[in-house]
Amino acid sequence: MTPPPPRVLYFVRHGQSQANAGAVTQAHADIPLTELGRRQAEALAPLLPPDPARVLCSPFLRARQTARPYCAKREISPGDCPLLREFETIDPDLIAGMTGEQRRPVVDAYWNEADPCKRMGAQAETFVEFSGRVQDFMETELPRLPNATVLFGHGMWIGMMAWKLLGFGSTGSSEMRGFRRFQLGLPMPNGALYELRELSPRQWGLRVDARAMRILLAVR
């Protein structure tokens, strides 16, 4: 019997959001795309599989808006996957009214402290909780996703998945600092497309789609 072809799953980072562009703080789930982000979402649509088996999406607005042009062209509705939402690092109430430039020192201080169990307000996760949520996805959702599933989500989330695929932990301060350096070094522009290929049962290889990245970087 011929073995089935290896599964390939497609992970998409959302287009440019207002937070990425430095706008004033909004609730985690409510940050929309900018006009550039909408153009990036349109440019992404023809670069993704023409016949997806499934489309899953983070519940956050910026991810859903990025999925919209692709799903509209194929007349499909994305499934909602709460596990795909981005790391809710800091409670928006603690940084209300701040621009991106004003938020940066607060964010840098959080990562420099590197306390994986620290919660920055009631509407925030700890680093350990975020890591556990990505692990939950990898253990419960990933094994049953069909080939050619397209998933719309977030850059730090994809970075955590890559970190875990490499075998690194995420419970101590040194691991948290290591992850932050790793995540900031990944090629992860808005609209980045990563392919996750099944090498063998429970073994995966991750690669960036360089062609898609070049196209997205050229969008103005």
N, C-alpha and C positions, 0 to 999 in steps of 0.2 A: 504494500500500500504506500502510495506517495505521501510523504508528510506534508502537512499544510504549510504554505509559505509563512515566513516569519511576520509577526505583526509589526506594523509601523504606526505609531501614534504621533499626532502633531500638536505641539504646545505653542500657543501664540501669546506673546505679551501684547497688552492693549496699546492702542495708539496714544499719542501725546495727550495727557490729561491737564486740566487746569492746575493741579498740584505740581506736575512736572514743569509747567511753565512759570511756577512761582507765585500763583494766585493765593489770595487769602484763604486760610484754613476752612475746610468744610468737613462734614461728617464723613467717615471712612467710606461708607457705602454710596454716598451721593455725589462724589467728585465726577463731573462729566468730562468728555473730550473737548479739546479746543477745536477750532476750525482745521488746524493742521492735523490733529488727531483724526478728524472725520475723513480728511483726504487720504490719510494713511490707511484707514479702514477700507476705503474704496479700492486703494491700490493693492491691498492684501487679498481681496476676494478672488481674483483670477489666479493667484499663486498657490492656493490651497487645493486639496483633492477635489476633483469635479463630482465625485460620487461618495461622499462621506457615509460611513456606516452609522455614525452617531455624531452629534455635536453637543458638547457640554460647555457650560459657561459658569464662571464665577458670578455670584449674585450682585457684585458691585457694578454700578452704572457704567463705568468706563469700559469694563470688559464686555458688558452686554451691548453697548453702542458699537464696539469694535466688531462684534460678531454679526451685527445687523445687516450690513451689505452682503456679506457672504451667504447668510441664511436666506435673505430676500431673493437672491439670484437663483437659489435652489428650492425656493418655496418650502422651506423646512423651519421648524421652531427648535431652538436650542433647549436642551435640558438644563435645569438648574442644579449646580453642584456646590453646596456651601463649603465643602472642604477645599475648594480652589481659591477661596477669597484670600486677599493679600494679608500679610502680617500687620495687625492693628497695633502698631508700635506704641503710640502715644495717644491718650485720650484727647479728642479735639477740644474739649472744654479747657484743657490746660494750656492750649496754644491758640485760643480763639483770637481772631483779629490779626494774627501774624501772617506776614508774607513768607514766601519760601526762604528769603535771605534771613529773616528774623527767626524762622524755625530752625535753621541749620545748627546754631550753637546748642540748642536743646537736644536735637537729634544726636549730634556728635558727642555730647556729654553722656547720653544714655549708652551709646556703643562703647565709649571709652571706659565707663564704669564696668561694663561687661558682667552684670549680675543677671544670670539667666532666669532667675526666679522673680526679678523685679517687675512689678506691674505699675505702669505710668498712668494711673487713673482707672476709674471704673469701666470705661469704654475701651480698654486696652487689653492685650494679651501679654503674657510673659513669653520670653524667647522659648522656654521649654514647652509651653503650650502650643506655640506656632510650629515648632519642630515636630511635636507629637501629632498635630493635625496633618502635616504633610506625610508623616509615617503612616497614619491611619489610611490616607488615600492610597499609598503605595501597597499596603497590605490588603485592603478590602476592595478597592475600586479597580486598581490597575490590572489584577489578574483576570478580570472578567470583561474588560473592554475589548470590543472587536477591532480587527484590523481597519485602518483608515478612520479611526475616531479623531476628531478635531476638538481641541480643548482651548478655550479662551480664558486667559488668566493674567498673571502678574509676574514681574521680573524677579522680585525677591523670592517668590514661591518657586519659580523654576530654578533659581539658584540653590534653594534648599534641597530640592529634589536631586540636582546634580551633586551637591555635597554628600548626600546620603548614598547615592549610587557609587561614589568613590570610596565609601566605607567609613567616612568620618562621623564622629559623634557630635552631640550638641547639648550636653548637660553641664559642662564646666565653663568657667570664665575664659580659659585659654581657647577652648573650642568655639566659644561665641566670638571672640576676637578673630580667630582664624577664619570663621565663616564670613565675617564682615569683610575681611581683606579679599577673600575668595570671591564673594558676591560682587564687590565693587570692581573687580578685575575681569569679570565675565563680559563678553560682547553682548550687550543687552539693550540696544536702542529700542525706542518705542516701535512696536510692530514686529519685533524679532520673532523668527520662526525656528523652533527646535524640533528635530525628529528624534523620537525615542523608538529604537529598533530592538525587538526581542531577539537575543542571541541564542538563548536556550531557556528552559523553564526557570523563572525568577532571576534571570540574568539579562541585563539591558545595556545597550550602548546609546549614548546621547551625542548628537551632532547638530551643529548649527547649519541652517540653510543659507549659505553665503550669498547666493544669487538673490534670494528674497531680501536679505539684509541690504545689499547694495541698492536694490530698487527702492526700498523704503527710505533709505538715507537720502535718496535723490528727490523725494517728494518735498515740495515747498508750498 
